[in-house]
Amino acid sequence: MTIATESFLQCPYECKYCLPAGTRILMLNHQWKPIERLKEGEEIIGVKKIDGKWKFTRGKVIALSSREALTFKLITEQGSIELTSDHPYLTSKGWRTIERVLPCKLRGRSLNKIKRPFIPIDNQEETLSYKKGYLAGLIDGDGLLRQYNYKDNLTYYRFRIALKDEQALERATSYLKELGINVKQYQFQQNMRAIYREDHSSFKILSELVSNEGDREWKRGYLAGIFDAEGSFSHNILRISNSNEEILERIHDYLSLFNFESVIERHKAHCPTVRLKGDRKEKQRFFALTQPSILRKMSFDGLRPKKSEAIIDIKKGGIKTVYNLQTDIETFIAEGYILHNCFIKQSGWYSTPPKFKLHKIIDTIAKLARECPAHDIVLHGGEPTTYPKRVFNKILELGYIMRGQSSIQTGAYNIKDWQIKAFKKYNTHVSVSVDGPPVCNALRGKGSKQKRIAMGKSVLHNIYRLREEGIPVSIISVIHKLNAVKYRELYKKWLLDLKSIGITHGRMNLACITNNMPNREWELTVEEAIDFYTDLYYFCKEHNLHYSPFIDIADRLRGKDAVCIFGRCDPFNTPSIHAIRYDGVDTNCTKLYHNEPPFPRAKDYRPDIREKLLLETDCNGCRWWQSCLGGCPNHGINSDWRRKDKFCPVWKALFELIYNDIQPRPSGSIEHLDGACRHMDGYL
C-alpha cells in the first residue's frame, strides 16, 4: 500500500472541455470548419504565450473525441458560442469558465470581456466564375500573356506565370485544366517555377478571360488571384501592389463591393499599392471571403489578439453530443473566440502544477507514515520530475528518513542529472510508466506518431541510464492492442532485454478507456486480455520475472492485501493508497475521479459500502469473491463504481489459472492456500 503525493491531475485522454457539433473552428487557410469534421494532423490557428503576451500561432489537431454532456450558451455583443461549463475561454483577465463566472452573473456582477479577434463567415464555394476570376487576377498581377509578330510573318503566342509559391501554381494548373488548358512546368529561376503554354487556342481563351469582367463571384476570385500574385500581409498591414492604375482602381472597386474600406497609396520611391483599412477582423474576413492559396502571405503569427466583446448573458443549452478537440499548441479559435483545449504541458503530457504548500504536505506524510507503518512513501502523480526542485528533494528525503528508502513513479521522458543524484542520495526506487519498446509506447504523449515514438526512445534511454547509475527500476505498462496483440512477441523480447540489465519487476495494467476518452479501439476485449495474460503468466514463470497482476492474485490467494485492483476501494475511501494533494489534503486514488479534483478522504467511514452492493449481485457466491472483492471501482461496468469490474471474466480466468498451477484442484474450500502458494515463490 502507498502514501503518494498526487500533486497533478492526470491524464491527457480524459479532458472534458467540449463543444457541440457545428461549432466552427478557424483553420490555417482561414476557412471555418465544423469541429466534428476535423481530422488529426490538420492545421489550425490558435494562440500561444510569447514573452508574456498572447500571440497568434499555427498548430495541429492531435485528437478529437465525443461524448454526451450538458452545454451552456455564452452570448456576447456580436455573437455566441455553446460549450460545456468547464471549457476555458480567454478573457481580458485570463482564462475563465462558465462554472466560474456563473455565480458572478447570478449576483448581478459584471463579467470580464471575452477575447474575440475574429468573426466567422460562411465558407464560399469555388464556382467556375470564381476560378476564372482567380486566373484573371493572377495573370494581371504576375503573368505574361502576349503575342509576338516577327519578320517571317508568323505570330507567336506566349502565356506564363512564374511564382516561388507552389500553392498558387498548383491551384492555377488545376483551374486551367478545367478550362481545357494543360500547362507545362519548368524551373524559371532559382527557387521559382513557372507554368506556360504557347498555342493560339490557349491564348484566345485566356485573353477573353482577362478582358471580360465577370459577376460578383468572378470579382471575388480576382481579388484572391491578384493577392496571391502581388499581395502582402505584414504587421497587420495588407497591401496589393501594381504599377497599372487601371488595375489599382479595379482592386479598390472590388473591395468596396464586398464592404471593405481601402485606399490607393502612391509613392515616389516604390510601386503604388491598395491598402486594406480596418482591424484584424477585416484582414481575416478578406482571407476567409476571397480564399487566396498562399498560406505564408496570410499568416497572423506574432500578432496579438486585441478585440474583446462583453458577455451579455449565459443560458442553458441542454444535453448534446459534444466534441473534445486537442491541439499541439493547446489552444484554438472557435466561432471567433479563443479557447483552451486542456492544460497539458507542451514539454510532456501533464497538467501545470498548482502552488505547492510544502509544509502541509510534509505534515500529512509524517502523520500517515506513523499511522500506516506498512505503507511506502511514493512521489507520484502526473509527472513528478517537473516538480520544483525543493519539493522534489524534500519528499524523497522524507521517505528516506522514515522508511530508509524512497520511491517515485515517473514517465522518465526528461530526467535531469540533479534528479539522478537525488535518487542515489535517498536510495530511490524508480517505477517507470512505459508500455514497451517505442512502437508499443506510441499511444502515450502527444503530437504526431513519430514524435511519440521518439519520446518513447528517450524514455528507454533514461531507463538504461538509471540502471547504469545503479538505481533500482521497475516497469508499469498499460496493456492495449499494440503491446498485447500487434507487437506481443516484441513486447516479450523487450521484457527479456530489461531483465538483462536487472529489471525483473513491474506491473501490467489493463487499459480501461472510459466513454469520454479517445482511442477506445485500443482497449482489449475480454478474450484478448485472457489470451495475453495466460501467455505472459507462463512466460514470466519460465524466465523468472515478477509482474502483477500475477503477484497481486497470488497475494490475494494467500490472504494478503494487494497493491491495487483487488482492494476494498470506492470513491470515498481507497485503502490501497493515500493520495496527498498539492495543498496537503489526504485524498483517495485519483483514478476514480477522471480528472475531477479529488475530495478529502472520508472520516469515520465504513469501507464495506461497495462490498454490500456487490453482494446483492452475482458476485455473491462467486468462488473468488473473497480474493477479488469485485475488482477496481474505476473499471466498474459503464463507469459505475457500484458495479463489479468490467474485466471480471479476465480476473476469474487468472485466479483459476494461478490457483490450479500451484495446487491440484481441491474438492472443497480454497481458504487455506499458504502452503500451496509458497510453491510460487521461486518466480513470484
KOLPA-205801 format. One line per 2 residues: for each residue x, y, z of C-alpha. Coordinates in pm, whole numbers, plus 32768, in hexadecimal, padded with zeros to 4 digits. Layout:
BEGIN
X Y Z | ...
***
This chain:
BEGIN
8000 8000 8000 | 8071 815F 7FB8
807E 82C3 8035 | 809B 838F 7EF4
80B0 8500 7EA3 | 7FA5 853C 7D99
8002 86A4 7D4F | 7F8F 8696 7BE4
7E46 862F 7B4D | 7E9A 852A 7A4C
7E5B 84B8 78FD | 7E42 856A 77B5
7D43 8472 7731 | 7C39 84DD 782B
7C14 864E 77D4 | 7AA8 86BA 77DA
7AB5 8812 7738 | 79B6 87E2 7625
78EB 8894 7517 | 77B1 881C 7460
77A6 87B1 72F4 | 779D 88D3 7200
788B 89AF 72C7 | 7972 8A4E 71C4
7AEB 8A35 71F6 | 7BDD 8B24 7149
7CCA 8A63 7064 | 7E20 8AD5 6FEC
7D92 8B33 6E97 | 7C97 8C17 6F4A
7B6E 8B3B 6EF7 | 7A7C 8ADE 700D
7A47 8968 7038 | 7943 88B7 7116
79F2 8813 723C | 7963 86B9 71F4
7A0A 86B6 709C | 7B6A 86FB 7118
7C76 85F4 70DF | 7DBD 85AD 7190
7EDE 8670 70FB | 7E0D 878D 7069
7E9D 88E6 70A9 | 7DE2 89EE 7171
7E1B 8B4D 71F9 | 7E38 8B7E 736F
7EFC 8C4E 7468 | 8032 8C16 7539
80D3 8CE0 764D | 8213 8D7D 75C8
82DC 8E6F 76A0 | 81B9 8E7B 7795
80B6 8EDC 768E | 7FB7 8E11 75CD
800A 8E09 745A | 7F7B 8D52 732E
802B 8C19 72B8 | 7FE4 8AE5 71E7
7F9D 8990 7279 | 7F2B 8831 7222
7E05 8759 728B | 7E7B 863D 736D
7D37 858C 73C4 | 7BBE 85AC 73BA
7ACA 84EC 7497 | 7958 8507 74E6
7868 84CF 7608 | 7716 853F 7689
771C 8670 776C | 7656 879C 77E7
76AB 88DC 7729 | 7680 8A4E 776F
765A 8B6B 7677 | 773D 8C94 76B4
76A9 8DC8 7609 | 7783 8EF5 75B5
774D 9043 7505 | 7772 8FBE 73A3
7749 8E48 73C1 | 7737 8D14 749D
77DE 8BC7 74DB | 775E 8A88 7579
784C 89C1 7655 | 7860 88EF 7790
786F 89A2 78DC | 79DB 8943 791A
7A67 89B1 77C8 | 7B66 8ACC 77F7
7B4B 8C02 771D | 7C39 8D2A 7713
7BC8 8E72 77AC | 7C6C 8FBE 77F4
7CC6 8F30 794C | 7D42 8DDA 78DF
7C96 8C87 78BA | 7B34 8C64 793E
7A23 8B5B 7932 | 78AA 8B75 7941
78A0 8AB5 7A8A | 798A 8BBA 7B1B
78D6 8CF2 7AA0 | 776F 8C77 7AC2
775D 8CD0 7C38 | 77D0 8E31 7BDE
76B6 8E4F 7AE0 | 75B6 8DD4 7BDB
762C 8EDE 7CD1 | 7606 8FE8 7BC5
777A 902F 7BAB | 7817 9092 7A60
78D7 8F84 79A4 | 7A2E 8FA1 7902
7A36 8FE6 778E | 7A7F 8EB4 76BA
7B8E 8EC0 75AF | 7AF5 8EAC 7455
7BF2 8F16 734D | 7B2A 8E8E 7225
79C2 8E69 71B1 | 797E 8D2D 70E3
78D7 8D39 6F90 | 7842 8C23 6EC1
793B 8B6F 6DE4 | 7922 8BCF 6C76
7914 8AD3 6B5B | 7A16 8AD7 6A46
7928 8B05 6921 | 7996 8B07 67B5
796B 8C80 67AE | 7A48 8CA0 68E5
7B54 8BCA 6840 | 7B54 8CA0 6706
7B73 8DD9 67DB | 7C92 8D42 689F
7D53 8CF8 675F | 7D0F 8E58 66DF
7D95 8EF3 6821 | 7EC7 8E12 6820
7F15 8E6B 66B5 | 7EDE 8FE1 66ED
7FC1 8FD5 681A | 80E1 8EF2 67B9
809A 8E57 6666 | 8110 8E7D 6504
8007 8E6B 63F0 | 808B 8EF0 62A5
809F 8EB1 6130 | 81D5 8EFA 605F
81DF 8F4C 5EE9 | 8330 8F0E 5E45
83C0 8F5E 5CEA | 836D 8E03 5C6C
81FC 8E6B 5C83 | 81C2 8D67 5D8F
810B 8DB5 5ED2 | 8182 8D18 6018
80B1 8CFF 6154 | 8132 8CE6 62B3
808B 8CB7 6404 | 815A 8C94 6541
812D 8CB7 66B9 | 826C 8CA5 678C
8255 8C94 6909 | 8321 8C09 6A28
81EB 8B89 6ADD | 817F 8A31 6A66
8022 8A5C 6AFE | 7FBE 8B68 6A04
8058 8AAD 68DD | 7FA4 896B 693E
7E57 8A1F 695A | 7E89 8AD3 680D
7EE9 898B 6764 | 7DAE 88E5 67E8
7CCA 8A06 677D | 7D69 8A18 6622
7D35 88A5 65F1 | 7BC0 88D7 662E
7BC6 89D6 6512 | 7C6D 88DB 642A
7DCB 896B 6449 | 7ED9 8873 64B1
8008 893F 6511 | 8174 88D8 6523
825D 892C 6641 | 83D0 8982 6651
84D5 8A1C 6738 | 84C4 8B92 66F0
85C6 8C16 67E3 | 8664 8B9D 6926
8549 8B4F 6A1E | 8448 8BAB 6915
8383 8AD2 6826 | 82A1 8B31 6704
817A 8AA3 6643 | 814D 8AF6 64D3
809C 8AB9 6387 | 80FA 8B32 6229
7FCB 8AE9 614D | 7EC0 8BC7 60B4
7D90 8B18 614A | 7E0F 8B40 62B0
7E6F 8CAA 626B | 7D11 8CF4 61EA
7C61 8C57 6317 | 7D3D 8D0F 6410
7D26 8E5E 635A | 7BAB 8E4F 6369
7BBA 8DE5 64D6 | 7C91 8F13 6539
7BDC 9019 6468 | 7A74 8FB6 64B6
7A18 9023 6613 | 792A 8F2A 66B4
7829 8F1D 67CC | 7856 8F3F 6946
78F5 8DE6 6962 | 79EA 8E3F 684D
7A50 8F77 690D | 7A7D 8EB1 6A50
7B64 8DC4 6997 | 7C1B 8EE8 68F8
7C71 8F76 6A50 | 7CFA 8E23 6ABC
7DCE 8E04 6981 | 7E5A 8F64 6988
7EAF 8F39 6AFC | 7F68 8DF2 6ABA
8029 8EA1 69A5 | 806F 8FFB 6A36
7FE3 9002 6B99 | 8092 9010 6CE9
8027 9000 6E56 | 8119 906A 6F64
80F7 9119 70B4 | 7F7D 9119 7082
7F9E 91DF 6F3C | 7F07 9145 6E03
7F71 91D8 6CB6 | 7F53 917D 6B46
8054 9220 6A61 | 803E 9268 68EC
80C8 936F 6803 | 7F90 9371 6727
7E9E 9481 6798 | 7D76 93D1 66F7
7DBD 9294 67BD | 7DE2 935B 6901
7C8E 93FE 68CB | 7BF6 92AB 687C
7C7D 9219 69C4 | 7BF8 9343 6A87
7A9E 9321 69E8 | 7A8D 91A9 6A22
7AE8 91D5 6B92 | 79D1 92D4 6BB7
78DE 91DB 6B1C | 7921 90F1 6C43
7907 920A 6D45 | 7A7D 9232 6D7B
7B12 938A 6DAC | 7C55 93C7 6CED
7D35 94DF 6C78 | 7E1E 9501 6B4B
7F77 9570 6BBE | 8067 9602 6ABD
81D5 961A 6B18 | 82FA 96B7 6A6A
83F2 95B2 6AE2 | 8334 9473 6A8B
8208 93DF 69DE | 80AB 9465 6A34
7FD0 9386 6B0D | 7E6C 934F 6B7F
7E65 9335 6CFC | 7D45 928A 6DAC
7CCD 9356 6ED4 | 7C41 92C9 7018
7CAD 91E9 7137 | 7D11 907B 7145
7BA7 900F 711C | 7B9A 90B7 6FC6
7CE0 9017 6F56 | 7C68 8EBF 6FC1
7B16 8EFE 6F17 | 7BCF 8F52 6DD6
7C8D 8E08 6DE3 | 7B57 8D3E 6E3D
7A83 8DE3 6D2C | 7B7A 8DE7 6C0A
7C38 8CA4 6C60 | 7D99 8CE8 6BDE
7E76 8BB4 6BC5 | 7FCA 8C25 6C4C
7FC8 8BDB 6DC2 | 8105 8C9A 6E1A
8064 8DDE 6D9F | 7F3B 8DAC 6E87
7FFC 8D67 6FC8 | 7F93 8E18 7108
80BF 8D87 71C4 | 8146 8E79 72C7
8019 8F63 72C1 | 7F55 8F96 7403
7DDE 8F58 7425 | 7D5D 90A7 749E
7BE5 90B1 7460 | 7AFA 904A 757A
7982 903C 75A5 | 78AE 9067 76DB
77F6 8F32 7757 | 7683 8F85 7759
75E3 8E44 77D4 | 7617 8CD2 7820
7501 8BDB 77D3 | 74D8 8A65 77FD
74FF 89AA 76B6 | 749A 8843 7705
752E 86E6 76EB | 75DF 86BE 759B
76ED 85FB 74EA | 7826 86C9 7525
7988 86AF 749F | 7AD2 86D5 7555
7BE2 8765 7476 | 7D51 874E 74D4
7E61 880F 741C | 7FDA 8816 743E
7FD2 8987 749F | 7EBF 8944 75A3
7DDC 8A55 7517 | 7CFA 8A90 73ED
7BFB 8B8E 736E | 7A8D 8B2A 7366
797C 8C12 72E4 | 7A82 8D27 72FA
7AC2 8CF0 7471 | 7C0E 8C77 74FE
7BEA 8B2E 75BA | 7CD6 8A47 7676
7CC3 88D4 7625 | 7D64 8855 7768
7E70 88BB 785D | 7F78 87BC 77F9
80DE 8832 77E9 | 818B 885E 769B
82C1 87AE 771E | 8206 8672 7777
80A1 8606 77AD | 8050 8678 790E
7F91 879B 79A1 | 803C 88D2 7A25
807E 88AC 7B9A | 7FC7 8982 7C97
8082 8A36 7DA8 | 810B 8939 7E9F
80CE 8960 8014 | 8203 889A 8073
81E3 88BB 81ED | 8083 882B 81E2
80F0 870E 80FB | 8209 86B6 81EE
8120 86C0 831B | 8027 85D9 8270
8133 84E2 81FE | 81C9 84D5 835E
8074 849A 83FB | 8016 8383 8307
816E 82E2 831F | 8137 82B7 8494
7FD0 823C 846C | 801E 8150 8346
817A 80C0 8386 | 8151 7FBE 826E
8113 80C2 8161 | 8229 812D 8073
825B 82A1 8036 | 8254 82E4 7EBF
8288 8425 7DFA | 8175 83F1 7CFD
8067 84A0 7C35 | 8077 8542 7ADF
81EA 856A 7A91 | 82AB 859E 7BD7
83F2 85E9 7B21 | 8355 873A 7ACD
8321 878F 7C3E | 83EC 88B0 7CC8
8544 883B 7D39 | 8504 8894 7EA4
83BF 87CA 7EAE | 8457 86A6 7DEE
8584 8682 7ED7 | 84C1 86BA 8019
83C2 85A5 7FD7 | 84CF 84AA 7F75
8596 850C 80AA | 8464 84DC 8187
8429 837E 80FD | 8598 8327 8136
8591 83A3 829E | 8451 82EA 82F8
847A 81AA 822E | 85EB 8191 81DD
8597 81B1 806D | 84C3 8287 7F85
83F4 8241 7E4D | 8380 82FC 7D1A
829A 82AB 7BF8 | 82F5 8369 7ABA
82D1 8371 7943 | 844E 8398 793A
8449 8467 77FD | 8515 8584 7891
85EF 8514 79B4 | 86F8 8614 7A13
8853 85DC 7AA4 | 87F9 8677 7BF4
86D3 8588 7C11 | 87B4 845A 7BDB
8893 84DE 7CF3 | 875E 84FA 7DD1
86F8 8393 7D7B | 884E 8313 7DE9
8856 83EB 7F20 | 86FC 8383 7F9C
870A 8214 7F31 | 85EC 8245 7E3C
8536 8130 7D86 | 84BE 81B4 7C34
8381 8129 7B95 | 836D 818A 7A27
8221 81A0 796D | 826E 8110 7816
81A5 8025 7739 | 82C6 7F74 7691
83BB 7FC5 757B | 8377 8111 74C6
8280 8080 73CB | 81B0 7FF5 74ED
81CB 813E 75AB | 8136 820D 748F
7FE8 8244 7541 | 8091 830F 7651
80DF 847E 7633 | 806A 8576 752D
80C1 85EF 73D2 | 80F3 8519 729E
8132 83A3 72B0 | 829E 83E1 7255
82C5 84D7 7375 | 8227 83E5 746B
8309 82CB 73F8 | 8433 83B6 741E
83C2 8403 757F | 83AF 828C 75C1
851A 826C 7553 | 8583 837B 7649
84CA 82C1 7760 | 8589 817F 7713
86CD 8245 7706 | 8685 82C9 7865
8631 816A 78E5 | 8787 80ED 7875
8825 8225 7904 | 8785 81E5 7A59
87FE 807E 7A5D | 8960 80E7 7A00
8959 81C4 7B38 | 88F0 8097 7C0A
8792 811C 7C50 | 8686 800C 7C7E
8576 8021 7B73 | 8428 7F76 7B3D
8332 7F96 7A1D | 81BF 7FF1 7A11
8124 7F9F 78C0 | 7FC4 7FEC 784C
7F53 7EC2 7781 | 7E9F 7F0F 763B
7E87 7E83 74DB | 7FDF 7EFE 7476
80AB 7E44 757B | 7FB3 7D29 75BD
7F43 7CD0 745C | 8001 7D77 7340
815F 7D78 73DB | 8141 7C74 74F0
8279 7BB2 7490 | 833C 7CF8 747C
82B8 7D57 75D6 | 832B 7C07 7665
8484 7C31 75CA | 8491 7D8C 7664
8448 7CFA 77BD | 8571 7C13 778F
8649 7D3A 7726 | 85E6 7DE9 7869
863B 7CAF 792D | 8799 7CBA 7899
87D2 7E0A 7946 | 8738 7D99 7A8E
85C9 7E01 7A67 | 84EC 7CDA 7AC4
83C7 7D77 7B7F | 829C 7E47 7B17
812E 7E58 7AC5 | 805E 7E12 7990
7F1D 7EDA 79BB | 7DFD 7EB3 78C8
7DA1 7FEF 7809 | 7C49 805C 7881
7BC9 8163 778F | 7A8D 820F 7809
7977 8291 772A | 79F8 83F8 7710
7B59 8398 76AB | 7BEB 836F 754C
7CA0 8236 74D4 | 7B93 814A 7556
7BEC 805B 743E | 7D38 800C 74EC
7C94 7F72 7620 | 7CA9 7DF6 762B
7B77 7D1C 7619 | 7B45 7C20 7732
7BBA 7B07 764D | 7CF3 7BC6 75E3
7D47 7C1B 774D | 7D24 7AAF 77C0
7DFD 7A38 76A0 | 7F09 7B3F 76E9
7F18 7B07 7861 | 7F1A 798B 783D
803D 79A0 774B | 80FB 7A9C 7822
80BE 79D6 7962 | 8179 78A8 78DB
827B 798A 7835 | 82C7 7A38 7981
82D3 78E9 7A34 | 83C8 785D 7938
84B1 798B 7943 | 8494 79D6 7AB9
83EB 7B2A 7A89 | 8315 7BC2 7B9C
81F1 7C87 7B0F | 8091 7CD6 7B83
7F70 7C8F 7B67 | 8009 7B36 7BA2
80B0 7BA1 7CE8 | 7F73 7C53 7D5F
7EA2 7B1E 7D1A | 7F9C 7A3E 7DD0
7F96 7B2B 7EFA | 7E1B 7B29 7F01
7E18 79AE 7EF5 | 7F00 79B6 8022
7E0C 7A9C 80D2 | 7EF5 7BC9 80BB
7E9F 7D29 8049 | 7EDF 7D7D 7EDC
7F8B 7EB9 7E63 | 7E6D 7F0D 7D77
7D2D 7E92 7CC9 | 7CBE 7D98 7DD4
7CA0 7E83 7EFE | 7B6C 7EFA 7FBA
7B5E 8040 7EF5 | 7A4A 8133 7E99
7A4D 82AB 7E4A | 7A32 8303 7FBC
7B4B 8229 803E | 7C6B 8176 7F8F
7D2E 80A0 8088 | 7E37 8053 7F82
7EA8 81BB 7F6D | 7EA5 8304 802B
7ECB 8411 7F21 | 7F4C 8558 7FB0
7EE5 8689 7EE8 | 7FC4 87B7 7EA2
7F1E 8866 7FCC | 7F68 8749 80BD
7E05 86BD 80C6 | 7DEA 8542 80EA
7D15 84C4 7FC8 | 7CD5 837E 7F0D
7D5B 82DD 7DD0 | 7D2D 83DE 7CBA
7CD5 82D3 7BB6 | 7B73 82DA 7C41
7B3F 844C 7BF8 | 7B86 8454 7A81
7C41 85A1 7A90 | 7B4F 863E 7B87
7BE9 86C7 7CCA | 7BF3 85AC 7DCE
7B36 8603 7F09 | 7BC7 85CB 8067
7BCA 846C 80F3 | 7A90 840D 81B3
7AB8 83F4 832D | 7A08 82F4 840A
79B4 823B 82CD | 794E 80CD 82AD
7A15 8034 818F | 7911 7F33 8131
7813 8004 8070 | 7878 7F7E 7F1C
7897 7E1B 7FA3 | 7731 7E21 8022
76B5 7EA1 7ED2 | 7775 7D95 7E14
76FB 7C7E 7EF6 | 759D 7CCB 7E76
7619 7C6A 7D18 | 76AD 7B30 7C7C
77EC 7B74 7D42 | 773C 7AC9 7E64
779C 795C 7E52 | 78C0 7992 7D64
79DD 78A6 7DB5 | 7ADA 79C2 7DAB
7A14 7AD1 7E60 | 7AE9 7AD7 7F9B
7C21 7B0E 7ECA | 7B97 7BF0 7DB9
7AA1 7CD0 7E7A | 7A06 7D43 7D33
7B45 7DCF 7C99 | 7B9A 7F3D 7C65
7A76 8033 7C85 | 7B16 8106 7B72
7AD7 7FDE 7A88 | 796A 7FC0 7AF1
7878 7F5D 79DC | 7802 8097 7923
78F8 8161 79FB | 7818 8125 7B2C
78ED 80E5 7C64 | 77C8 802F 7D08
77DD 7F18 7C08 | 78E5 7E0A 7BE9
7A1F 7E2A 7B15 | 79CA 7E11 79A2
7AF8 7D2C 797F | 7A63 7C35 7A7A
7A7E 7B0C 7985 | 7BF0 7B5A 7959
7C33 7B54 7AD0 | 7B65 7A17 7AFA
7C35 796A 79F1 | 7D7C 79DB 7A94
7D15 7977 7BF2 | 7CB6 7822 7B6A
7DFA 7805 7AA1 | 7EE6 7866 7BBB
7E2E 779D 7CC2 | 7E30 7662 7BED
7F9E 7697 7B94 | 800F 769A 7CFE
7F2B 758F 7D8E | 7E57 746D 7D0E
7CE7 74C4 7CF4 | 7C54 749F 7E56
7B0A 73F9 7E9F | 7A9D 74FE 7F98
7B07 7650 8020 | 7C22 772D 7F9C
7C56 77E4 80E4 | 7DA5 7743 8147
7E9F 777C 8031 | 7FD3 77F8 80ED
8093 76B6 80BB | 8031 7691 7F50
807D 77FB 7EFC | 81DD 77D6 7F81
8225 7702 7E4F | 8203 7843 7D84
831C 78F2 7E3D | 841B 786C 7D4A
83AC 7964 7C44 | 82B1 7A4F 7CEA
***
